[in-house]
Amino acid sequence: MKSNIKKVETSCNNCGSTSTEFVTAGCEHEYDNTTDDVFTVVRCRQCGLVYLNPRPDVSELPTIYPPNYYAYSIEDSYDEGQRGNLYYKLRYSMILAGLEHCLSLVPRGKIRVLDIGCADGHVLNWFRRVRTHQVETYGVDMNEAAVEKAKARGHTVWAGRFEDVAVEPGYFDFIWASHIIEHVPDPRGFTRKAFESLKPGGIFWFWTPNIDSIDARWFADRHWGAYHFPRHWVFYSPRSVKHLAAATGFELAGIEYQPNAIFWVWTFHSLARSNPLLSRYADRLFPPITWSQTTLANFLRNGFFAGVDTLIKLCTGQTSNMGVAFRKPQAEP
């Protein structure tokens, strides 16, 4: 574990204010090969945006995203036997239905889809299987090994950060970023580039943690799994994503909420790690890296947490997993 990694002071990405109040502080608990530094979460006093300050410098990305980061090898974690079991089929039939729902905002026909943070191409593989559109798949990811895996699966993929990659303006019909925007140093600039990369009428669909969810409030004191220390740098609410849309030229086409077991797994992993009696069992009880593998234990654990999220959604209308659809306005005649 590295100590005293390079960090940068930052201001509110929504309004630019530097006036903040303390929310919580926490440190890495999922990996043992990143950094043991403590990081502070603050809230903007002007507009309410919650963010990490100071945050890691972009030069430390290889530090905080280790080679065994879970997203880099999701497809490799399934053998042929697992791909045939009921859990895999059920889980991914739901993913496929979800992708088709997202694409319903785009006219049917041949479309170009870009996945920002595509990792090994596991989501792009599913975009190619949708029944509602003929999809050309593109991706971008900063991990070169994951990019090579995605290319080997037939996708057109760039290595690097989306902000730095040369993307032709107006090239894509649909841009997908699942839990990426909270990782980037300049979400407004990131969103503006998505705007420029879309055709008129195109959709930018991103998933991000919802800091207004009830579990975010229950576990606000460092244990909320979606803090994902030190990789999540900004935490949106329904109010703050509306501000983001207005600031970047998009129309807000909709917000929806879906269950997400992983935040609960990370929450309880953090709680277990902080308990002297449970700390040695934390990785086994609530595996922070292998949570997506198709095992019976994961099926039961993830199913239980998804059920909890479903109940919370029925009671509050929200979960901690927020899907946001921004639409680029049609060009004026």
C-alpha positions as CSV (number, residue, x, y, z in Angstrom):
1,M,0.0,0.0,0.0
2,K,1.3,3.5,-0.9
3,S,1.1,6.4,1.5
4,N,0.9,10.1,0.9
5,I,0.0,9.8,-2.8
6,K,-0.2,12.9,-4.9
7,K,-3.5,14.8,-4.3
8,V,-5.1,18.0,-5.6
9,E,-7.4,20.5,-4.0
10,T,-10.5,21.2,-6.0
11,S,-13.7,23.3,-6.1
12,C,-17.3,22.5,-6.7
13,N,-17.6,21.2,-10.2
14,N,-21.2,22.5,-10.5
15,C,-20.9,26.0,-9.4
16,G,-17.2,26.7,-8.8
17,S,-17.5,27.6,-5.1
18,T,-14.8,26.6,-2.7
19,S,-17.0,27.0,0.4
20,T,-17.6,23.6,1.9
21,E,-18.7,21.7,4.9
22,F,-17.3,18.4,6.2
23,V,-19.4,15.2,5.4
24,T,-17.1,12.3,6.3
25,A,-13.7,10.8,5.9
26,G,-12.6,7.3,4.9
27,C,-10.0,5.1,3.3
28,E,-9.6,2.1,1.0
29,H,-11.1,-1.1,2.3
30,E,-11.6,-3.2,-0.9
31,Y,-8.0,-3.7,-2.1
32,D,-4.7,-4.2,-0.3
33,N,-2.5,-2.9,-3.1
34,T,-3.6,0.8,-3.6
35,T,-3.2,3.4,-0.8
36,D,-3.8,3.7,2.9
37,D,-4.3,7.4,2.8
38,V,-7.5,8.9,4.4
39,F,-9.8,11.0,2.1
40,T,-12.3,13.6,3.0
41,V,-15.8,14.1,1.6
42,V,-17.3,17.6,1.6
43,R,-20.5,19.3,0.6
44,C,-20.7,22.6,-1.3
45,R,-22.3,25.2,0.8
46,Q,-23.6,27.0,-2.3
47,C,-25.3,24.3,-4.4
48,G,-25.1,21.1,-2.3
49,L,-22.8,19.0,-4.6
50,V,-20.9,16.4,-2.6
51,Y,-17.3,15.6,-3.6
52,L,-13.9,14.3,-2.5
53,N,-11.5,17.1,-1.6
54,P,-8.6,16.8,-1.9
55,R,-8.8,14.0,-4.4
56,P,-6.0,11.9,-5.9
57,D,-4.1,13.5,-8.8
58,V,-4.8,11.9,-12.2
59,S,-1.1,10.7,-12.2
60,E,-2.2,8.3,-9.4
61,L,-4.8,6.5,-11.4
62,P,-2.6,3.4,-11.8
63,T,-2.3,3.4,-8.0
64,I,-6.0,3.6,-7.2
65,Y,-7.0,1.2,-10.0
66,P,-4.8,-1.8,-9.4
67,P,-4.3,-4.5,-12.0
68,N,-6.9,-6.7,-10.2
69,Y,-9.6,-4.1,-10.3
70,Y,-12.8,-6.1,-10.6
71,A,-14.1,-4.4,-13.9
72,Y,-11.0,-5.3,-15.9
73,S,-11.8,-9.0,-16.1
74,I,-15.5,-9.6,-15.5
75,E,-16.0,-11.7,-18.7
76,D,-12.9,-13.8,-17.8
77,S,-14.5,-14.7,-14.4
78,Y,-17.2,-16.9,-16.1
79,D,-16.3,-20.3,-17.4
80,E,-18.6,-22.1,-19.8
81,G,-20.3,-24.0,-17.0
82,Q,-21.2,-20.8,-15.2
83,R,-22.6,-19.2,-18.4
84,G,-25.1,-22.0,-18.6
85,N,-26.4,-21.8,-15.1
86,L,-29.7,-20.2,-14.1
87,Y,-28.1,-17.3,-12.1
88,Y,-26.1,-16.2,-15.1
89,K,-29.0,-16.4,-17.5
90,L,-31.4,-14.6,-15.1
91,R,-28.9,-11.9,-14.3
92,Y,-28.0,-11.1,-17.8
93,S,-31.5,-11.4,-19.3
94,M,-32.3,-8.5,-16.9
95,I,-29.2,-6.6,-18.2
96,L,-30.3,-7.2,-21.8
97,A,-33.8,-6.0,-21.0
98,G,-32.4,-2.9,-19.3
99,L,-30.2,-2.0,-22.3
100,E,-33.1,-2.4,-24.6
101,H,-35.1,-0.1,-22.4
102,C,-32.3,2.5,-22.5
103,L,-32.1,2.3,-26.3
104,S,-35.9,2.9,-26.6
105,L,-35.0,6.6,-26.5
106,V,-33.1,6.2,-29.8
107,P,-34.9,5.6,-33.1
108,R,-34.7,2.0,-34.3
109,G,-32.2,1.0,-37.0
110,K,-28.4,0.9,-37.2
111,I,-26.8,3.0,-34.4
112,R,-23.4,3.6,-33.0
113,V,-23.0,3.0,-29.3
114,L,-20.0,4.2,-27.3
115,D,-19.3,2.7,-23.8
116,I,-17.1,5.0,-21.7
117,G,-15.1,2.8,-19.3
118,C,-15.8,-0.3,-21.3
119,A,-13.1,-2.4,-19.5
120,D,-13.1,-5.8,-21.1
121,G,-16.1,-5.1,-23.2
122,H,-18.6,-7.1,-21.1
123,V,-21.4,-4.5,-21.6
124,L,-20.6,-4.0,-25.2
125,N,-21.1,-7.7,-25.7
126,W,-24.6,-7.3,-24.5
127,F,-25.3,-4.2,-26.6
128,R,-24.6,-6.4,-29.7
129,R,-27.3,-8.9,-28.5
130,V,-30.1,-6.4,-28.2
131,R,-33.1,-7.2,-30.4
132,T,-34.4,-3.7,-31.0
133,H,-31.4,-2.1,-32.8
134,Q,-28.5,-3.0,-35.0
135,V,-25.6,-1.8,-32.9
136,E,-22.0,-0.9,-33.9
137,T,-20.0,-1.1,-30.7
138,Y,-17.2,1.3,-29.6
139,G,-15.5,1.7,-26.3
140,V,-12.8,3.6,-24.4
141,D,-10.9,2.6,-21.3
142,M,-7.7,3.6,-19.6
143,N,-6.5,0.0,-18.9
144,E,-4.6,-1.3,-21.9
145,A,-4.9,-4.9,-20.9
146,A,-8.7,-4.6,-20.6
147,V,-8.8,-2.7,-24.0
148,E,-7.0,-5.6,-25.7
149,K,-9.6,-8.0,-24.3
150,A,-12.4,-5.8,-25.6
151,K,-10.7,-5.5,-29.1
152,A,-10.4,-9.3,-29.2
153,R,-14.1,-9.6,-28.8
154,G,-14.6,-7.5,-31.9
155,H,-15.2,-4.0,-30.5
156,T,-13.6,-0.8,-31.7
157,V,-11.8,0.5,-28.6
158,W,-9.5,3.4,-27.7
159,A,-7.0,3.2,-24.8
160,G,-7.0,6.3,-22.6
161,R,-9.4,8.6,-20.8
162,F,-12.5,9.7,-22.7
163,E,-11.5,13.3,-22.1
164,D,-8.2,12.7,-24.0
165,V,-9.3,10.5,-26.9
166,A,-10.0,12.1,-30.3
167,V,-13.6,11.4,-31.0
168,E,-15.3,12.7,-34.2
169,P,-18.0,15.3,-33.3
170,G,-21.5,14.1,-33.8
171,Y,-20.5,10.5,-34.5
172,F,-22.5,8.5,-31.9
173,D,-26.3,7.9,-31.4
174,F,-26.0,6.7,-27.9
175,I,-23.2,7.1,-25.2
176,W,-23.3,4.8,-22.2
177,A,-21.2,5.5,-19.0
178,S,-22.1,3.1,-16.2
179,H,-20.6,4.4,-13.0
180,I,-17.9,6.4,-14.7
181,I,-18.8,10.1,-14.2
182,E,-18.2,9.9,-10.4
183,H,-14.6,8.8,-11.2
184,V,-13.5,11.7,-13.4
185,P,-11.8,14.9,-12.4
186,D,-14.0,17.3,-14.4
187,P,-17.6,15.8,-14.8
188,R,-18.8,19.0,-16.5
189,G,-16.0,18.8,-19.1
190,F,-16.6,15.1,-19.5
191,T,-20.4,15.6,-20.0
192,R,-19.7,18.5,-22.5
193,K,-17.5,16.1,-24.6
194,A,-20.3,13.6,-24.6
195,F,-22.6,16.3,-25.9
196,E,-20.2,17.2,-28.7
197,S,-19.7,13.5,-29.6
198,L,-23.4,12.8,-30.1
199,K,-25.6,13.4,-33.1
200,P,-28.6,15.9,-32.5
201,G,-31.2,13.9,-30.6
202,G,-28.6,11.5,-29.3
203,I,-28.7,10.2,-25.8
204,F,-26.0,10.3,-23.1
205,W,-27.1,7.7,-20.5
206,F,-25.1,7.4,-17.3
207,W,-25.4,5.6,-14.0
208,T,-24.1,7.1,-10.8
209,P,-24.6,6.8,-7.1
210,N,-27.4,8.8,-5.6
211,I,-26.2,10.7,-2.5
212,D,-29.9,11.4,-1.6
213,S,-30.8,7.7,-1.2
214,I,-31.8,6.5,2.2
215,D,-28.9,4.1,2.6
216,A,-26.5,7.0,1.8
217,R,-28.0,8.7,4.8
218,W,-28.0,5.6,7.0
219,F,-24.3,5.0,6.4
220,A,-23.1,8.6,5.7
221,D,-20.3,8.3,8.2
222,R,-17.7,6.6,5.9
223,H,-19.3,3.2,5.5
224,W,-21.6,3.9,2.6
225,G,-20.4,1.5,-0.1
226,A,-20.8,4.0,-2.9
227,Y,-18.0,6.2,-1.4
228,H,-15.7,3.5,-3.0
229,F,-12.7,5.3,-1.4
230,P,-10.6,6.7,-3.1
231,R,-12.1,6.1,-6.6
232,H,-15.4,8.0,-6.5
233,W,-14.7,11.8,-6.6
234,V,-18.2,13.3,-7.0
235,F,-21.6,12.3,-5.7
236,Y,-24.7,13.5,-7.5
237,S,-28.4,13.8,-6.4
238,P,-31.4,14.3,-8.7
239,R,-31.1,18.0,-8.1
240,S,-27.4,18.3,-9.0
241,V,-27.8,16.3,-12.2
242,K,-30.4,18.7,-13.4
243,H,-27.9,21.5,-12.8
244,L,-25.3,19.5,-14.8
245,A,-27.7,19.1,-17.8
246,A,-28.5,22.8,-17.9
247,A,-24.8,23.7,-17.7
248,T,-23.7,21.4,-20.6
249,G,-26.5,22.0,-23.1
250,F,-28.4,18.8,-22.6
251,E,-32.1,18.3,-21.9
252,L,-32.9,16.0,-19.0
253,A,-34.8,13.2,-20.6
254,G,-35.4,11.2,-17.4
255,I,-34.0,9.7,-14.1
256,E,-34.7,6.2,-12.9
257,Y,-33.5,4.1,-10.0
258,Q,-32.6,0.4,-10.0
259,P,-31.4,-2.0,-7.4
260,N,-27.6,-2.4,-7.1
261,A,-26.3,-5.1,-4.8
262,I,-22.7,-4.1,-5.0
263,F,-23.1,-0.9,-3.0
264,W,-24.6,-3.0,-0.2
265,V,-21.7,-5.5,-0.4
266,W,-19.2,-2.7,-0.1
267,T,-21.1,-1.1,2.8
268,F,-21.1,-4.3,4.8
269,H,-17.5,-5.0,3.9
270,S,-16.6,-1.7,5.3
271,L,-18.6,-2.3,8.5
272,A,-17.1,-5.8,8.9
273,R,-13.6,-4.5,8.4
274,S,-14.1,-1.9,11.1
275,N,-15.3,-4.6,13.6
276,P,-12.5,-6.4,15.5
277,L,-14.5,-9.6,15.7
278,L,-15.4,-9.7,12.0
279,S,-12.5,-8.0,10.2
280,R,-10.7,-11.2,9.4
281,Y,-13.9,-12.6,7.8
282,A,-14.9,-9.4,5.9
283,D,-13.6,-10.5,2.5
284,R,-15.3,-13.9,2.7
285,L,-18.6,-12.6,4.0
286,F,-18.8,-9.6,1.7
287,P,-16.3,-10.1,-1.2
288,P,-15.5,-6.7,-2.6
289,I,-13.8,-7.9,-5.8
290,T,-15.4,-11.2,-6.7
291,W,-19.0,-10.2,-5.9
292,S,-20.2,-10.7,-9.5
293,Q,-19.0,-14.2,-10.0
294,T,-21.8,-16.8,-10.5
295,T,-21.5,-18.7,-7.3
296,L,-24.3,-19.8,-5.0
297,A,-23.1,-17.5,-2.2
298,N,-23.1,-14.5,-4.5
299,F,-26.5,-15.4,-5.8
300,L,-28.0,-15.5,-2.3
301,R,-26.1,-12.4,-1.1
302,N,-26.7,-10.3,-4.2
303,G,-30.3,-11.5,-4.4
304,F,-31.0,-10.5,-0.8
305,F,-29.5,-7.0,-1.2
306,A,-31.4,-6.5,-4.5
307,G,-34.5,-7.4,-2.6
308,V,-33.6,-4.8,0.1
309,D,-33.1,-2.2,-2.7
310,T,-36.4,-3.1,-4.3
311,L,-38.2,-2.6,-1.0
312,I,-36.5,0.7,-0.5
313,K,-37.6,1.8,-4.0
314,L,-41.2,0.9,-3.2
315,C,-41.1,2.9,0.0
316,T,-39.1,5.9,-1.1
317,G,-39.2,6.0,-4.9
318,Q,-35.4,5.9,-5.1
319,T,-32.3,3.7,-4.6
320,S,-28.6,4.5,-4.4
321,N,-28.2,3.5,-8.1
322,M,-29.4,6.4,-10.3
323,G,-29.7,6.2,-14.1
324,V,-29.8,9.5,-15.9
325,A,-30.7,10.2,-19.5
326,F,-29.5,13.4,-21.1
327,R,-30.7,14.2,-24.7
328,K,-28.9,16.4,-27.1
329,P,-31.4,18.8,-28.6
330,Q,-32.3,18.4,-32.2
331,A,-30.5,20.8,-34.5
332,E,-32.5,23.9,-35.5
333,P,-33.9,23.9,-39.0
